[in-house]
Amino acid sequence: MHNIIIYTKDNCPYCVKAKNLLQRKSVKFHEIKITDEKIKEEMIAKSGGRMTVPQIFINDFHVGGCDDLYSLDAEGKLDLLLK
């Protein structure tokens, strides 16, 4: 089983799009909603300074944001990460 974490904010269309792709892949993920500065700072630290959402992690690999997730999928690399 994979440890998939996605940091999100409410009303973020990119977050919804990324979650939809993961759901279509039938994988479970842990969503962490950024509700305060402490969580935001945690995300920024884990992502190497990225401040935008979503930020997606599969196991210890930092995927990046929504566009990065879709790029991995288009290249056929997302399915390899999810195996």
C-alpha positions, 0 to 999 in steps of 0.5 A: 500500500502506498502512502499518498498525501495531498495538501489542499485548500477549500475551493481550489480547482486544481486540488479537485482536479488532482484528487479526481485523477487519484480517485480514477486511479482507485488509490486511497490518499490522505488529504491534509487541508491547509487550515492554519499557518502551522500546516502551511509551513509544514507543507512548504518545508516538505515541498522544498519551498513550494507555496501553492496547492495542491502539493502531492507526495507518493511515499517519499517522492514529492510529485509537485502540484496538479500539473506535475501529477497530470504530466506524470500520468501522461508520460505513463510514470504515475502508474509505475509510482502507484504499483 
